């Protein structure tokens, strides 16, 4: 395991990969290419990793303005004190 300088990312080396997973990855039918025969193929993870991938938590950019989120309790309190929102919007 390698941890980056500021501890924001950890890189794991997968060891003891089964032959079944290697065969699955080598099969061209399991690749998602942008065009048939293209050099750029994103690919997919083998089915054996589905449990691990299901537990992952994707990182979000701190200032992602397209992200839908609710206001914090502090923001709602300040707006209520300033009379900007009614009590039924909370």
Protein Blocks (a to p, Z undefined) as FASTA:
>chain_A
ZZdfkopaccdddehiafklmmmmmpmklpccfbehiabdgbpadfklmmmmmmpccddd
fklckbccdddfklmmmmmmnopacfklZZ
